[in-house]
Amino acid sequence: MRTLTMASFGLALTLGTGALAEGWSVTDFNSVNTREICMNYAETTFNTYRQRFGSDGFTGRSTWTVGGYDLRGEVVDALFICADEAGLVAPFVVVYNSDEDSDAREAIADRLSDIWDEIVANGGAPSAAAPATAPAGGTK
């Protein structure tokens, strides 16, 4: 089982909102009330992504993160981080690719963000079908 190191994600934290660096995409979202909500939304986001885009792989959970691995073969992974901030949880997602295909990584990051927004808009559940455009709200 491959894992992304927390030191790598520490670097991603320094990139800021919607930042892009070689091999990394970071997107933050509006706050949610609890870590449990954040964790459930993140897991549902990965499950929905896999159903819609035929991605194999696996999901791993810690106390405050949910990782989605092998989102495009073995070269793209993502991690939702549910960080406490001033009494609310400020979620963000870091998407990483180990190959040179930044366009594919950015497309996956956009898809995950769109699905997260859809899940937020629907109170924790995805739509019956993939929306043509992203619903309003969710991402900053």
PASEBA-1860 file (N, C-alpha, C; in nm, 3 decimals):
! residues 140
1> MRTLTMAS> 0.083/-0.117/0.000/0.000/0.000/0.000/0.089/0.124/0.000 ~ 0.069/0.212/-0.100/0.149/0.333/-0.107/0.085/0.441/-0.020 ~ 0.166/0.525/0.036/0.114/0.638/0.112/0.192/0.762/0.074 ~ 0.127/0.875/0.089/0.193/1.003/0.069/0.235/1.053/0.206 ~ 0.356/1.100/0.218/0.406/1.139/0.349/0.345/1.271/0.395 ~ 0.333/1.284/0.525/0.280/1.408/0.582/0.375/1.524/0.556 ~ 0.503/1.498/0.546/0.598/1.605/0.513/0.566/1.663/0.377 ~ 0.530/1.579/0.283/0.493/1.627/0.150/0.369/1.714/0.157
9> FGLALTLG> 0.272/1.673/0.238/0.151/1.752/0.251/0.176/1.879/0.331 ~ 0.275/1.877/0.420/0.314/2.000/0.488/0.360/2.104/0.388 ~ 0.435/2.059/0.289/0.477/2.147/0.180/0.356/2.201/0.106 ~ 0.260/2.114/0.079/0.140/2.156/0.007/0.063/2.261/0.086 ~ 0.063/2.250/0.217/-0.007/2.348/0.300/0.050/2.488/0.279 ~ 0.177/2.496/0.253/0.239/2.627/0.235/0.207/2.689/0.100 ~ 0.149/2.611/0.009/0.119/2.662/-0.124/-0.001/2.756/-0.125 ~ -0.096/2.734/-0.033/-0.210/2.823/-0.023/-0.328/2.778/-0.107
17> TGALAEGW> -0.428/2.864/-0.110/-0.555/2.837/-0.175/-0.540/2.826/-0.326 ~ -0.590/2.716/-0.381/-0.592/2.697/-0.525/-0.454/2.703/-0.588 ~ -0.353/2.682/-0.511/-0.216/2.693/-0.561/-0.180/2.574/-0.648 ~ -0.091/2.600/-0.742/-0.041/2.493/-0.826/0.111/2.496/-0.820 ~ 0.170/2.383/-0.808/0.315/2.369/-0.815/0.341/2.243/-0.895 ~ 0.464/2.222/-0.932/0.497/2.104/-1.011/0.449/1.979/-0.939 ~ 0.353/1.909/-1.000/0.302/1.785/-0.943/0.196/1.799/-0.836 ~ 0.154/1.923/-0.802/0.059/1.944/-0.692/-0.054/2.039/-0.733
25> SVTDFNSV> -0.175/2.012/-0.686/-0.288/2.105/-0.694/-0.352/2.109/-0.556 ~ -0.380/2.228/-0.506/-0.441/2.245/-0.374/-0.566/2.330/-0.390 ~ -0.678/2.281/-0.336/-0.804/2.354/-0.339/-0.863/2.354/-0.199 ~ -0.902/2.472/-0.150/-0.970/2.474/-0.021/-1.117/2.504/-0.042 ~ -1.197/2.468/0.058/-1.341/2.475/0.051/-1.395/2.557/0.168 ~ -1.521/2.597/0.158/-1.585/2.666/0.269/-1.590/2.572/0.390 ~ -1.592/2.631/0.508/-1.593/2.554/0.632/-1.720/2.470/0.645 ~ -1.706/2.360/0.717/-1.819/2.277/0.757/-1.820/2.271/0.908
33> NTREICMN> -1.931/2.227/0.966/-1.948/2.235/1.111/-1.863/2.136/1.190 ~ -1.844/2.015/1.138/-1.773/1.915/1.217/-1.674/1.837/1.129 ~ -1.577/1.777/1.193/-1.481/1.691/1.122/-1.553/1.570/1.064 ~ -1.650/1.515/1.136/-1.724/1.398/1.085/-1.792/1.430/0.952 ~ -1.853/1.549/0.942/-1.915/1.590/0.815/-1.808/1.597/0.706 ~ -1.698/1.661/0.735/-1.589/1.674/0.638/-1.540/1.537/0.592 ~ -1.515/1.449/0.685/-1.463/1.316/0.652/-1.564/1.237/0.567 ~ -1.691/1.245/0.603/-1.794/1.174/0.526/-1.807/1.232/0.386
41> YAETTFNT> -1.806/1.365/0.373/-1.813/1.428/0.241/-1.692/1.389/0.157 ~ -1.574/1.386/0.218/-1.453/1.350/0.145/-1.460/1.206/0.094 ~ -1.501/1.116/0.180/-1.510/0.976/0.139/-1.615/0.959/0.029 ~ -1.728/1.026/0.042/-1.832/1.021/-0.060/-1.781/1.080/-0.191 ~ -1.699/1.185/-0.182/-1.641/1.245/-0.303/-1.555/1.144/-0.377 ~ -1.467/1.075/-0.306/-1.382/0.975/-0.372/-1.465/0.859/-0.429 ~ -1.563/0.811/-0.353/-1.647/0.701/-0.402/-1.722/0.741/-0.528 ~ -1.775/0.863/-0.529/-1.849/0.913/-0.646/-1.756/0.929/-0.765
49> YRQRFGSD> -1.636/0.982/-0.741/-1.537/0.997/-0.848/-1.509/0.860/-0.912 ~ -1.486/0.760/-0.830/-1.453/0.628/-0.883/-1.569/0.569/-0.964 ~ -1.692/0.588/-0.916/-1.808/0.538/-0.988/-1.823/0.607/-1.123 ~ -1.805/0.736/-1.126/-1.827/0.812/-1.249/-1.715/0.797/-1.351 ~ -1.593/0.782/-1.305/-1.480/0.784/-1.397/-1.407/0.650/-1.404 ~ -1.465/0.545/-1.347/-1.411/0.412/-1.360/-1.273/0.392/-1.300 ~ -1.246/0.461/-1.193/-1.115/0.454/-1.130/-1.113/0.344/-1.025 ~ -1.009/0.260/-1.033/-0.988/0.162/-0.927/-0.916/0.233/-0.813
57> GFTGRSTW> -0.845/0.161/-0.735/-0.771/0.223/-0.625/-0.839/0.198/-0.494 ~ -0.800/0.278/-0.395/-0.853/0.257/-0.261/-0.858/0.389/-0.186 ~ -0.932/0.388/-0.076/-0.946/0.504/0.010/-0.893/0.467/0.147 ~ -0.817/0.558/0.207/-0.766/0.538/0.342/-0.807/0.653/0.430 ~ -0.833/0.624/0.557/-0.876/0.726/0.653/-0.782/0.732/0.771 ~ -0.760/0.852/0.820/-0.693/0.871/0.948/-0.791/0.947/1.036 ~ -0.743/1.006/1.142/-0.831/1.081/1.231/-0.885/1.207/1.164 ~ -0.804/1.271/1.078/-0.845/1.398/1.019/-0.815/1.410/0.870
65> TVGGYDLR> -0.785/1.296/0.803/-0.762/1.297/0.659/-0.831/1.178/0.592 ~ -0.862/1.197/0.464/-0.914/1.089/0.381/-0.835/1.092/0.251 ~ -0.766/0.982/0.223/-0.684/0.973/0.103/-0.750/0.887/-0.003 ~ -0.743/0.934/-0.125/-0.789/0.858/-0.241/-0.668/0.826/-0.326 ~ -0.639/0.700/-0.343/-0.517/0.658/-0.409/-0.548/0.593/-0.543 ~ -0.455/0.609/-0.637/-0.466/0.551/-0.771/-0.588/0.603/-0.846 ~ -0.604/0.735/-0.848/-0.717/0.797/-0.916/-0.699/0.798/-1.068 ~ -0.577/0.787/-1.114/-0.545/0.767/-1.256/-0.425/0.674/-1.258
73> GEVVDALF> -0.454/0.547/-1.265/-0.346/0.449/-1.252/-0.280/0.465/-1.116 ~ -0.151/0.446/-1.111/-0.080/0.463/-0.985/-0.010/0.598/-0.976 ~ -0.044/0.691/-1.066/0.032/0.816/-1.070/-0.039/0.937/-1.010 ~ -0.168/0.926/-0.979/-0.240/1.039/-0.919/-0.307/0.995/-0.791 ~ -0.276/1.065/-0.682/-0.336/1.044/-0.551/-0.390/1.177/-0.500 ~ -0.481/1.172/-0.406/-0.535/1.295/-0.347/-0.559/1.273/-0.198 ~ -0.558/1.383/-0.124/-0.581/1.378/0.019/-0.670/1.494/0.059 ~ -0.787/1.464/0.116/-0.870/1.565/0.180/-0.821/1.580/0.322
81> ICADEAGL> -0.798/1.701/0.364/-0.755/1.731/0.499/-0.865/1.811/0.566 ~ -0.911/1.764/0.681/-1.020/1.826/0.755/-0.960/1.896/0.877 ~ -0.910/2.016/0.856/-0.836/2.090/0.959/-0.930/2.175/1.044 ~ -0.908/2.171/1.176/-0.983/2.257/1.268/-0.931/2.400/1.254 ~ -1.026/2.494/1.247/-0.989/2.635/1.236/-1.098/2.719/1.301 ~ -1.067/2.776/1.416/-1.158/2.868/1.486/-1.296/2.806/1.511 ~ -1.298/2.682/1.556/-1.425/2.618/1.592/-1.500/2.555/1.476 ~ -1.452/2.571/1.355/-1.510/2.505/1.239/-1.403/2.418/1.174
89> VAPFVVVY> -1.443/2.338/1.079/-1.348/2.256/1.005/-1.331/2.317/0.867 ~ -1.208/2.346/0.831/-1.174/2.409/0.703/-1.113/2.303/0.611 ~ -1.194/2.237/0.529/-1.142/2.130/0.445/-1.067/2.182/0.324 ~ -0.968/2.104/0.282/-0.903/2.128/0.153/-0.853/1.996/0.099 ~ -0.828/1.995/-0.032/-0.780/1.874/-0.098/-0.649/1.904/-0.169 ~ -0.557/1.811/-0.157/-0.429/1.817/-0.226/-0.427/1.700/-0.325 ~ -0.402/1.731/-0.452/-0.393/1.628/-0.555/-0.249/1.627/-0.604 ~ -0.191/1.508/-0.614/-0.050/1.492/-0.649/-0.036/1.393/-0.765
97> NSDEDSDA> 0.051/1.426/-0.860/0.084/1.327/-0.963/0.235/1.308/-0.971 ~ 0.274/1.184/-0.996/0.416/1.152/-1.000/0.471/1.146/-1.143 ~ 0.384/1.168/-1.243/0.432/1.174/-1.380/0.431/1.320/-1.426 ~ 0.447/1.343/-1.554/0.456/1.479/-1.608/0.323/1.533/-1.658 ~ 0.212/1.461/-1.637/0.084/1.499/-1.694/0.006/1.591/-1.599 ~ 0.047/1.717/-1.593/-0.018/1.814/-1.505/-0.162/1.841/-1.547 ~ -0.190/1.836/-1.678/-0.327/1.859/-1.724/-0.422/1.754/-1.668 ~ -0.379/1.628/-1.666/-0.463/1.521/-1.610/-0.485/1.543/-1.461
105> REAIADRL> -0.379/1.581/-1.389/-0.392/1.607/-1.244/-0.491/1.720/-1.220 ~ -0.479/1.829/-1.296/-0.568/1.942/-1.278/-0.712/1.905/-1.312 ~ -0.732/1.821/-1.413/-0.867/1.775/-1.446/-0.926/1.694/-1.332 ~ -0.845/1.607/-1.271/-0.892/1.528/-1.157/-0.922/1.619/-1.039 ~ -0.837/1.717/-1.013/-0.862/1.813/-0.904/-0.993/1.887/-0.928 ~ -1.018/1.929/-1.051/-1.144/1.998/-1.084/-1.264/1.905/-1.065 ~ -1.250/1.781/-1.108/-1.360/1.685/-1.091/-1.390/1.661/-0.944 ~ -1.286/1.643/-0.863/-1.307/1.624/-0.719/-1.375/1.746/-0.657
113> SDIWDEIV> -1.332/1.865/-0.696/-1.393/1.988/-0.644/-1.540/1.998/-0.684 ~ -1.570/1.966/-0.810/-1.709/1.970/-0.856/-1.795/1.870/-0.780 ~ -1.743/1.750/-0.759/-1.818/1.648/-0.685/-1.838/1.693/-0.540 ~ -1.733/1.747/-0.476/-1.746/1.798/-0.339/-1.859/1.902/-0.334 ~ -1.858/1.998/-0.426/-1.961/2.103/-0.430/-2.100/2.042/-0.444 ~ -2.112/1.942/-0.527/-2.239/1.873/-0.548/-2.285/1.806/-0.419 ~ -2.193/1.741/-0.350/-2.227/1.672/-0.225/-2.267/1.772/-0.117 ~ -2.196/1.884/-0.109/-2.233/1.989/-0.013/-2.373/2.041/-0.045
121> ANGGAPSA> -2.399/2.068/-0.174/-2.529/2.121/-0.215/-2.643/2.024/-0.187 ~ -2.613/1.894/-0.186/-2.716/1.792/-0.164/-2.715/1.737/-0.022 ~ -2.649/1.805/0.070/-2.650/1.763/0.210/-2.580/1.632/0.237 ~ -2.478/1.597/0.157/-2.399/1.478/0.184/-2.416/1.366/0.084 ~ -2.498/1.386/-0.018/-2.519/1.281/-0.117/-2.493/1.336/-0.257 ~ -2.439/1.253/-0.345/-2.421/1.298/-0.483/-2.554/1.304/-0.556 ~ -2.558/1.375/-0.667/-2.678/1.377/-0.752/-2.694/1.240/-0.817 ~ -2.813/1.214/-0.866/-2.838/1.087/-0.933/-2.750/1.072/-1.057
129> AAPATAPA> -2.723/1.183/-1.124/-2.636/1.181/-1.242/-2.537/1.294/-1.230 ~ -2.427/1.283/-1.301/-2.325/1.388/-1.297/-2.383/1.517/-1.352 ~ -2.368/1.630/-1.283/-2.422/1.756/-1.331/-2.344/1.806/-1.453 ~ -2.412/1.881/-1.540/-2.345/1.938/-1.657/-2.248/2.047/-1.614 ~ -2.282/2.119/-1.510/-2.194/2.222/-1.454/-2.193/2.207/-1.304 ~ -2.090/2.261/-1.241/-2.079/2.253/-1.097/-2.186/2.338/-1.031 ~ -2.250/2.288/-0.923/-2.348/2.369/-0.851/-2.279/2.484/-0.778 ~ -2.356/2.585/-0.748/-2.302/2.700/-0.677/-2.266/2.661/-0.533
137> GGTK> -2.164/2.726/-0.479/-2.127/2.705/-0.340/-2.025/2.594/-0.323 ~ -1.972/2.584/-0.204/-1.879/2.477/-0.174/-1.734/2.522/-0.174 ~ -1.680/2.553/-0.290/-1.542/2.597/-0.292/-1.534/2.746/-0.270 ~ -1.420/2.790/-0.217/-1.399/2.933/-0.197/-1.361/2.996/-0.327
END
